[in-house]
Amino acid sequence: MNKIVLLLVFCVSTSVFCQNLQLHHDFEREHFTTTFELFKMDKYGNTFTFIDFDYNAENGINQGYFEIARVLKTEKIPVGLHVEYNGGVGMTPNFGYSINAAWIFGVNYSKGTANWGFSTYAGYKSFKNAGEANYQITGTWYWHLLNSKLTLTGFADVWTENGDGLSGTTVFLAEPQVWYNLNKTFSIGGEVELSNNFAYTPEFKVRPTLGIKWNI
């Protein structure tokens, strides 16, 4: 959801182009989230993007978050150059806010088959007006079981937020997902958001969801 990142390796195992729409219910925060993801390969690498919208009963959409990543590589090169942008906006009953926009520049490595795979990247993370260097390390995975009726996928992030107006902490965020594939179009399942120092919440949090996914 806030980052159901990089189902790209899952998409690579099935097609050079895929997109899906997910609807999750967050039990702790008692809101719904929709996520649209798109992944496309070409001869120079791949592009991945997603956008999240959180909804509450009072305001409808109360937060939007966006990421787009480009990996530059060819079949003969084992690693790729990773460039990513992310940011967003939100609102509460009393005020609006923006999610710190950031650029990430790094290297990417991935490996997999039709049934399993992983992808990882590490890079320099540049927050707007931060004035200090930061980094991010991300790992993603997928594993198809029971003749592809069950899919385990997800990601884990570690990054720093040092600089003016930032939290000054190291952030951990992971979102493992489980999907039961009813057919090639629809899946049911959900995820568990595991986080520490995420979104200015200093304690470790466990936030499960129940979801449905439409592979468009």
Secondary structure, DSSP 8 states (H G I E B T S, - for coil): -TT---THHHHHTT-SEEEEEEEEEETTTTEEEEEEEEEEEETTEEEEEEEEEEEETTTEEEEEEEEEEEEE--TT-SEEEEEEEEEEEEE-SS-EEEEEEEEEEEEEEEEE-SSEEEEEEEEEEEETT--S-EEEEEEEEEEEETTTTEEEEEEEEEEEE-STTS--EEEEEE--EEEEESSSSEEEEEEEEEEESBTTB-S-EEEEEEEEEEE-
